[in-house]
Amino acid sequence: MGGSDGTAAAAGTGPAGTAATAAHMREAARALLSVLAPEQVRELRAGPARLDAPELREWKYVPGPRPGLSTEELDGDQRAAVDALLAAAHSAHGGRLAAGAIEVERHRRELVGRPGPDRYWLRLLGDPDGEGPWGWRMNGHHLAVHVLITPAGLRVTPHFVGSEPALVTSGPRAGRLLGPEEDLARELVTDLDTAARGTAVYAAEPPDDILTRADPFADPDLLPPGLPYGAMAPAQRALLERLVRRYLARAPEAYARECWSDTVAGGLERLSFAWAGGLAPGDRHYYCVRAPDFLIEYDNTQDDGNHAHSVWRHTRHDWGLDLLRAHYESGHG
């Protein structure tokens, strides 16, 4: 992982590159199972037998209960095991974002006078000790992590991180959790000349949320076409590349490199960027990046521009459906 903004290098892709990550995650899952009571294990394993079941594509990032094991009643050792599993699914940068979303949510509850234990739900899918596909997911307010592993590789999308407030003014989480995601995009749009900005900025009023919401399948056509990569100056293209790689770099390094290599091979000219809302810091705003295989969305519109959402979706890889399809078609299902 190279660069202070969390971007990934561009070499060493493929299943062999993700094997170490998968092994580390397998050990983290085993460690979690070892510290849970039998009833907790049953809650953790709740779900259909087939990992491509439509039910498993239902998700949300608002408050409220989900299926699975709640973190609300976990003891210290159990919560530490959950934290280790969460970290194993990310790069160091991505792990800080995921943990940060949980910390900001604690801060939010304190601000509204409702302190208490964290409320996230964890589901283990398949058997980490078996030969077949397996995975897990952790969902709660402003955090949605979805992981699928097969011998052919791993997948980690949809991946959602939010921050309410977007700017924390005090305490250990003071600052902006998603500050670089906002700043890189603003630097890009404000660097455009008048004509290019007129194409990139598609609305004066931003939407009130990401456009794909919690759709089971992300449709890039929901997003505005935006300004193509090829219509940008070299410095602006470099900013767009840094922005994309910032999101990809949430993933374990080998998979982040794989996604970036696929993007380059498919042609960077197929990327586009769009913005809505004000351009000054503090203005309510939204942006998105479209590519043939993935999309990125960010909004900071609620609570008068102090409530941020960010999501990375992959049109082929979400839920690991490409890996599951290959596994089942091979006759292993």
Residue pairs with C-beta under 8 A, 6 or more apart in sequence:
1 7
1 8
1 9
1 91
1 92
1 93
1 249
1 253
1 256
2 8
2 9
3 242
3 245
5 180
5 184
5 242
5 245
5 246
6 91
6 93
6 94
6 180
6 245
6 246
6 249
6 250
7 242
7 245
7 246
7 248
7 249
8 91
8 245
8 248
8 249
8 253
8 256
8 257
8 260
9 253
9 257
10 257
10 260
10 261
10 264
11 257
11 261
12 254
12 257
13 254
13 257
13 258
13 261
14 153
14 254
14 258
15 151
15 152
15 153
17 254
17 255
17 257
17 258
18 153
18 154
18 252
18 254
18 255
18 258
20 254
21 88
21 154
21 252
21 253
21 254
21 255
22 149
22 154
24 88
25 85
25 88
25 89
25 128
25 147
25 149
25 154
26 128
26 129
26 149
28 81
28 84
28 85
28 87
28 88
29 85
29 124
29 128
29 134
29 136
30 128
30 129
31 81
31 84
31 85
32 44
32 78
32 81
32 82
32 84
32 85
32 124
33 41
33 44
33 124
33 128
34 81
35 77
35 78
35 81
36 44
36 69
36 78
40 69
40 78
43 68
43 69
43 70
44 68
44 69
44 122
44 123
44 124
45 123
45 124
46 67
46 68
46 69
46 123
47 53
47 55
47 56
47 67
47 68
47 123
47 125
48 55
48 56
50 333
51 125
51 126
51 133
51 134
51 135
51 148
51 320
51 324
52 319
52 321
52 324
52 325
52 328
54 216
56 125
56 319
57 216
57 217
57 318
57 319
58 214
58 216
59 137
59 139
59 144
59 146
59 158
59 214
59 216
60 66
60 139
60 144
60 214
61 139
61 141
61 142
61 143
61 144
61 160
61 162
61 214
61 309
62 141
63 119
63 140
63 141
64 141
65 119
65 121
66 121
66 123
66 139
66 140
67 121
67 123
68 121
68 122
68 123
68 137
68 139
69 121
69 122
69 123
70 119
70 120
70 121
71 79
71 82
71 117
71 118
71 119
71 120
71 121
71 122
71 140
72 116
72 117
72 118
72 119
73 117
74 82
79 118
82 122
82 138
83 99
85 122
85 136
85 138
86 95
86 98
86 99
86 138
86 145
87 95
87 98
87 99
89 98
89 136
89 145
89 147
89 156
89 252
90 97
90 98
90 145
90 156
90 250
90 251
90 252
91 249
91 250
91 251
91 252
91 253
91 256
93 249
93 250
94 249
94 250
94 251
94 252
97 161
97 177
97 178
97 250
98 143
98 145
98 161
100 161
100 163
100 173
100 177
101 142
101 143
101 161
101 162
101 163
101 177
102 118
102 120
102 140
102 143
103 172
103 173
104 142
104 163
104 164
104 165
104 168
104 173
104 177
105 118
105 140
105 141
105 142
105 143
105 164
106 115
106 118
107 165
107 168
107 171
107 173
108 164
108 165
109 115
109 116
111 165
118 140
119 140
119 141
120 138
120 139
120 140
120 143
121 138
121 139
121 140
122 136
122 137
122 138
123 136
123 137
124 134
124 136
125 134
125 135
125 136
125 137
125 148
126 132
126 133
126 134
126 135
127 134
128 134
131 151
132 150
132 327
132 332
133 148
133 149
133 150
133 320
133 323
133 324
133 327
134 148
134 149
135 146
135 147
135 148
135 149
135 320
136 147
137 144
137 145
137 146
137 147
138 144
138 145
139 145
141 162
142 160
142 161
142 162
142 163
142 164
142 309
143 160
143 161
143 162
144 158
144 159
144 160
145 156
145 159
146 155
146 156
146 157
146 158
146 159
146 318
146 319
146 320
147 154
147 155
147 156
147 320
148 154
148 155
148 319
148 320
148 323
148 324
149 320
150 320
150 323
150 324
150 326
150 327
152 323
152 326
152 327
153 255
153 258
153 323
154 252
154 255
154 320
154 323
155 255
155 314
155 317
155 318
155 319
155 320
155 322
155 323
156 250
156 251
156 252
156 255
157 294
157 312
157 313
157 314
157 317
157 318
157 319
158 218
158 311
158 312
158 313
158 318
158 319
159 250
159 251
159 311
159 312
160 309
160 310
160 311
161 177
161 178
161 250
161 310
161 311
162 307
162 308
162 309
162 310
163 176
163 177
163 178
163 307
163 308
164 302
164 303
164 306
164 307
164 308
165 303
165 306
165 307
166 176
166 177
166 178
166 182
166 300
166 305
166 306
166 307
166 308
167 175
167 176
167 306
168 174
168 175
168 176
168 177
176 182
176 308
177 308
178 298
178 300
178 308
178 310
180 246
181 243
181 246
181 247
181 298
181 308
181 310
182 285
182 298
182 300
182 308
184 239
184 242
184 243
184 246
185 243
185 273
185 275
185 287
185 298
186 279
186 281
186 285
187 239
188 236
188 239
188 240
188 243
188 273
189 197
189 200
189 201
189 273
189 275
189 279
189 287
190 279
191 233
191 235
191 236
191 239
192 200
192 227
192 232
192 236
196 227
196 231
196 232
196 236
199 226
199 227
199 231
200 226
200 227
200 273
200 274
200 275
201 274
201 275
201 276
201 279
202 224
202 226
202 274
202 275
202 276
203 224
203 276
203 277
204 276
204 277
205 276
205 277
206 276
206 277
206 284
206 285
206 286
206 299
206 301
207 276
207 286
207 299
207 301
208 299
208 301
208 302
209 299
209 301
209 302
209 309
210 286
210 297
210 298
210 299
210 309
210 311
211 222
211 223
211 288
211 297
212 218
212 219
212 222
212 223
212 295
212 297
212 311
212 313
217 315
217 318
218 295
218 313
218 314
218 315
218 318
220 290
220 291
220 295
220 315
223 274
223 288
223 290
223 295
223 297
224 274
224 276
224 288
225 272
225 274
225 290
226 272
226 273
226 274
226 275
226 288
226 289
226 290
227 272
227 273
227 274
228 269
228 271
228 272
229 237
229 240
229 268
229 269
229 270
229 271
229 272
229 273
230 269
232 240
232 273
237 268
240 271
240 273
240 289
241 268
243 273
243 289
243 296
244 260
244 263
244 271
244 289
244 291
244 296
245 256
245 260
247 289
247 296
247 310
247 312
248 256
248 259
248 260
248 263
248 312
249 256
250 256
250 312
251 259
259 294
259 314
262 293
263 271
263 291
263 293
263 294
266 291
266 292
266 293
270 291
270 292
271 289
271 290
271 291
272 289
272 290
272 291
273 287
273 288
273 289
274 287
274 288
274 290
275 285
275 286
275 287
276 285
276 286
276 287
277 283
277 284
277 285
277 286
277 301
278 284
278 285
279 285
282 305
283 305
284 300
284 301
284 304
284 305
285 299
285 300
285 301
285 305
286 297
286 298
286 299
286 300
286 301
287 297
287 298
288 295
288 296
288 297
288 298
289 295
289 296
292 315
293 314
293 315
293 316
293 317
294 312
294 313
294 314
294 315
294 317
295 312
295 313
295 315
296 310
296 311
296 312
296 313
297 309
297 310
297 311
297 313
298 308
298 309
298 310
298 311
299 308
299 309
300 306
300 307
300 308
300 309
301 307
316 322
327 333
